[in-house]
Amino acid sequence: MSNLVEINFDGIVGPSHNYAGLSLGNLAATRNAGEHSYPRAAALQGVAKMRHNMAMGVAQGFFLPLPRPDVGWLEALAADDTTEPALMAGAWSASSMWTANAATVSPAPDTADGKCHLTVANLVTMPHRSHEWPDTLAQLQIAFADTAHFAVHAPVPPCFGDEGAANHMRLARAHDAPALEVFVYGRMGGPFPARQHEQASRIIARQHGLAEDRVLFVEQAPEAIAAGAFHNDVVAVANENVLLTHEQAFADPAGTYAAIEEKCPGAQVVEVSARAVSLADAVSSYLFNAQLLTPADGEMTLVVPEECRRNDAVWKWLQDMLAGNGPIRHVKIVEVRQSMANGGGPACLRLRVVTDPAAVDQRFMLDDTKASAIEHVVGQYWPESIAPDQIGSDRLAERVRNARARLLDALHLSELV
């Protein structure tokens, strides 16, 4: 029996969580720019989501917030009193909470050397995220240090934008079986930047040792990007042999489905028509930025944000789906309002890694004891709220640094300081 299972690694929302509206093309983030944020509530909502998934029997890990404000970034900008507020805010961004952008992961059954390969994303398209990768890489190298099981790679060259697993899907009869890996890229030219470059995806596929007949490179629909689907995971999500997708997710839907069926026999495509759910409703509700999971009972479950229940068209489609005889048997709702308001749903908050949990540094694996420790530190030290004019404050900076240090200490990961 295989020891390989899917582990969802969620990012703990950092104490500098704020709404600076830095992400062009992310409509929720830009719409809420300048609002007060609530870091404590955001982090506790994230832990509650992780507990929710553990209760279903899903293996759960976590990643730590990155050091903020990033002094090295400010030094690189030669920051002073004349520095643009958006650049200053970039040093404070807690966007590493969305670990779907941390890396692209190819599990051992897919790779030539039988190791799980992880390539940290360079995130060069957005300045506030472009300086994340060195600290993210440091965490990956600790969490997946066992070189008998893992190969952790530096980012692809920065001339090719790479946004990690948010533009990558895996289809197989089971998590521990060899899979078809689907890489989704965008074309430039629309009103918002296409963040995933085709060449970045191809480099990663070669670097991970993926066989040519087990990969697929697919163009994201320009209209999806223009509607605010800045990553593919805003309009499509896959789990085992099921692809849940919006009708307008891909530039060539019919060709994409045919290629998937040819390369992954038995794959099931569940398409949501634009007539039933518009792109605007899909983006605002984050129907597809959900976690499509196989719990311990084996009945595939879609974990959606509360916003899906509040959208009449989306909620009707979900109820109609459940009334049918499709592969997705349950819909569960989680509250991640603070993340949603900054443009990230349940899927944004997690990186999926199929591996033997025993091979992972156990300090990054969540259990009830660690979850309680995180909740305690967050409740004691995370700011309750952050106003826009507090960004850049020395007093807030000290509080943010102290909060993170307390968490590292509680989780015995002080080497990440």
Long-range contacts (C-beta under 8 A, 24 or more apart in sequence): 2-176, 3-356, 3-357, 3-358, 4-107, 4-108, 4-109, 4-175, 4-176, 4-354, 4-355, 4-356, 5-59, 5-175, 5-176, 5-354, 5-355, 5-356, 5-357, 6-58, 6-59, 6-175, 6-293, 6-294, 6-352, 6-353, 6-354, 7-59, 7-60, 7-61, 7-352, 7-353, 7-354, 7-355, 7-357, 7-360, 7-365, 8-50, 8-53, 8-58, 8-59, 8-60, 8-61, 8-291, 8-293, 8-350, 8-351, 8-352, 9-60, 9-61, 9-62, 9-63, 9-99, 9-102, 9-143, 9-350, 9-351, 9-352, 9-353, 9-364, 10-46, 10-49, 10-50, 10-60, 10-61, 10-62, 10-63, 10-99, 10-349, 10-350, 10-366, 11-46, 11-62, 11-63, 11-65, 11-96, 11-97, 11-98, 11-99, 11-102, 11-349, 11-350, 12-43, 12-46, 12-47, 12-62, 12-63, 12-64, 12-65, 12-97, 12-374, 12-378, 12-407, 13-39, 13-42, 13-43, 13-45, 13-46, 13-65, 13-94, 13-97, 13-338, 13-339, 14-39, 14-43, 14-65, 14-66, 14-68, 14-94, 14-96, 14-97, 14-400, 14-404, 15-39, 15-43, 15-65, 15-68, 15-94, 15-381, 15-382, 15-383, 15-399, 15-400, 15-403, 15-404, 16-65, 16-68, 16-69, 16-92, 16-93, 16-94, 16-386, 16-396, 16-400, 17-42, 17-43, 17-94, 17-97, 17-338, 17-342, 17-386, 18-89, 18-92, 18-93, 18-94, 18-386, 18-388, 18-391, 19-341, 19-342, 19-388, 20-85, 20-86, 20-89, 20-90, 20-92, 20-93, 20-128, 20-388, 20-391, 22-86, 22-89, 22-90, 22-93, 22-95, 22-126, 22-127, 22-128, 23-95, 23-126, 23-128, 23-129, 23-230, 23-343, 24-126, 24-192, 24-193, 25-191, 25-192, 25-193, 25-195, 25-225, 25-228, 25-230, 26-228, 26-230, 26-343, 27-228, 27-283, 27-284, 27-343, 28-228, 28-284, 28-340, 28-341, 28-342, 28-343, 29-342, 29-343, 32-341, 32-342, 34-388, 35-341, 35-388, 36-385, 36-386, 36-387, 36-388, 37-338, 37-341, 37-342, 37-385, 37-386, 38-338, 38-384, 38-385, 38-386, 39-94, 39-338, 39-382, 39-383, 39-384, 39-385, 39-386, 40-378, 40-379, 40-382, 40-383, 40-384, 41-338, 41-384, 42-97, 42-338, 42-339, 43-374, 43-378, 43-382, 44-375, 44-378, 44-379, 45-334, 45-335, 45-336, 45-337, 45-338, 45-339, 46-97, 46-336, 46-339, 46-349, 47-371, 47-374, 47-375, 47-378, 48-334, 48-335, 49-303, 49-334, 49-335, 49-336, 49-346, 49-349, 50-366, 50-371, 51-368, 51-371, 52-303, 52-332, 52-334, 53-291, 53-293, 53-303, 54-366, 54-367, 54-368, 54-371, 56-293, 56-295, 56-296, 56-297, 56-301, 56-332, 57-295, 57-296, 57-297, 58-293, 58-295, 58-296, 59-357, 59-365, 60-365, 60-366, 61-143, 61-353, 61-360, 61-364, 61-365, 61-366, 62-364, 62-366, 62-370, 62-374, 63-96, 63-99, 63-102, 63-136, 63-139, 63-143, 63-351, 63-364, 64-139, 64-404, 64-407, 64-408, 64-411, 64-413, 64-416, 65-94, 65-96, 65-97, 65-404, 65-407, 66-96, 66-132, 66-135, 66-136, 67-135, 67-401, 67-404, 67-417, 68-92, 68-93, 68-94, 68-400, 68-401, 68-404, 69-397, 69-400, 70-131, 72-131, 73-131, 76-131, 85-391, 86-128, 87-127, 88-391, 88-392, 89-128, 89-391, 90-127, 90-128, 90-131, 92-391, 92-392, 92-400, 93-128, 93-129, 95-128, 95-129, 95-132, 95-342, 96-132, 96-135, 96-136, 97-339, 97-344, 97-349, 98-166, 98-339, 98-344, 98-348, 98-349, 99-349, 99-350, 99-351, 100-164, 100-165, 100-166, 100-231, 100-233, 100-347, 100-348, 100-349, 100-350, 100-351, 101-129, 101-163, 101-164, 101-165, 101-166, 101-231, 101-348, 102-136, 102-140, 102-164, 102-165, 102-351, 103-136, 103-140, 103-164, 103-165, 103-351, 104-162, 104-164, 104-165, 104-168, 104-204, 104-208, 105-165, 105-168, 105-351, 105-352, 105-353, 105-354, 106-181, 106-204, 106-208, 106-209, 106-210, 107-170, 107-175, 107-179, 107-353, 107-354, 107-355, 108-149, 108-354, 108-355, 109-172, 109-176, 109-177, 109-178, 109-179, 109-354, 110-170, 110-178, 110-179, 110-181, 110-208, 110-210, 110-214, 111-208, 111-209, 111-210, 112-209, 112-210, 112-211, 113-151, 113-209, 115-148, 115-149, 115-150, 115-151, 116-144, 116-149, 116-150, 116-151, 116-353, 116-354, 116-355, 117-150, 117-151, 117-152, 117-153, 117-207, 117-208, 117-209, 118-144, 118-150, 118-151, 118-152, 118-153, 118-353, 119-153, 119-154, 119-155, 119-156, 119-162, 119-204, 119-207, 119-208, 120-152, 120-153, 120-154, 120-155, 120-164, 121-155, 121-162, 121-163, 121-164, 122-155, 122-156, 122-157, 122-158, 122-160, 122-161, 122-162, 122-200, 123-161, 123-162, 123-163, 123-164, 124-158, 124-161, 124-162, 125-161, 125-163, 125-193, 125-195, 126-195, 130-158, 135-416, 138-416, 139-364, 139-416, 142-361, 142-364, 142-413, 142-415, 142-416, 143-360, 143-361, 143-363, 143-364, 144-353, 144-359, 144-360, 144-361, 145-361, 146-359, 146-360, 148-359, 149-355, 149-356, 149-359, 150-355, 150-359, 153-207, 156-199, 156-200, 156-203, 156-204, 156-207, 157-203, 160-197, 160-199, 160-200, 160-203, 161-195, 161-196, 161-197, 161-200, 162-196, 162-197, 162-200, 162-201, 162-204, 163-195, 163-196, 163-231, 164-351, 165-233, 165-351, 165-352, 166-196, 166-231, 166-232, 166-233, 166-347, 166-348, 167-195, 167-196, 167-201, 167-220, 167-231, 167-232, 167-233, 168-201, 168-232, 169-232, 169-236, 169-237, 169-238, 169-243, 170-238, 170-352, 170-354, 171-238, 171-240, 171-241, 171-242, 171-243, 171-260, 171-264, 171-267, 172-240, 172-241, 172-264, 173-240, 173-241, 173-266, 174-240, 175-240, 175-294, 175-354, 176-354, 178-214, 179-214, 179-264, 180-214, 180-215, 180-216, 180-260, 180-263, 180-264, 180-267, 181-205, 181-210, 181-214, 181-215, 181-216, 182-215, 182-216, 182-218, 182-238, 182-260, 183-215, 183-216, 183-217, 183-218, 184-218, 184-219, 184-220, 184-232, 184-236, 184-250, 185-217, 185-218, 185-219, 185-220, 186-219, 186-220, 186-222, 186-225, 187-219, 187-222, 187-251, 189-222, 190-222, 190-225, 190-226, 191-226, 192-225, 192-226, 192-228, 192-230, 193-230, 194-220, 194-225, 195-230, 195-231, 196-220, 196-231, 196-232, 213-263, 214-263, 216-256, 216-259, 216-260, 216-263, 218-250, 218-251, 218-252, 218-256, 218-259, 219-250, 219-251, 219-252, 220-249, 220-250, 220-251, 221-248, 221-249, 221-250, 221-251, 222-251, 223-248, 223-279, 224-248, 224-249, 224-279, 227-279, 227-280, 227-282, 227-283, 228-279, 228-283, 229-279, 229-282, 229-283, 230-343, 231-348, 233-288, 233-289, 233-347, 233-348, 234-282, 234-283, 234-286, 234-288, 234-289, 235-279, 235-282, 235-283, 235-288, 236-288, 237-288, 237-289, 237-290, 237-291, 237-292, 237-347, 238-292, 239-292, 239-293, 239-294, 239-300, 240-294, 240-300, 241-266, 241-267, 241-268, 241-327, 242-267, 242-268, 242-270, 242-292, 242-300, 242-327, 242-328, 243-267, 243-268, 243-269, 243-270, 244-270, 244-272, 244-288, 244-292, 244-302, 244-328, 245-269, 245-270, 245-271, 245-272, 245-288, 246-271, 246-272, 246-274, 246-277, 246-279, 246-282, 246-288, 247-271, 247-272, 247-273, 247-274, 248-274, 248-279, 249-288, 268-326, 268-327, 270-321, 270-326, 270-327, 270-328, 272-317, 276-313, 276-316, 276-317, 277-313, 277-314, 277-317, 278-313, 281-311, 281-313, 281-314, 282-314, 284-311, 285-310, 285-311, 285-314, 286-340, 286-345, 286-346, 286-347, 287-311, 287-314, 287-317, 287-318, 288-347, 289-344, 289-345, 289-346, 289-347, 289-348, 290-345, 290-346, 290-347, 291-346, 291-347, 291-350, 292-328, 299-329, 299-330, 300-327, 300-328, 300-329, 300-330, 301-328, 301-329, 301-330, 301-331, 301-332, 302-328, 302-330, 302-331, 302-332, 303-331, 303-332, 303-333, 303-334, 303-346, 304-331, 304-332, 304-333, 304-334, 304-345, 304-346, 305-333, 305-334, 305-335, 305-336, 305-337, 305-340, 305-345, 305-346, 306-333, 306-334, 306-335, 306-336, 306-337, 307-340, 308-333, 309-333, 363-411, 363-412, 363-413, 370-411, 373-410, 373-411, 374-407, 374-410, 374-411, 376-410, 377-403, 377-406, 377-407, 377-410, 378-407, 380-406, 381-406, 381-407
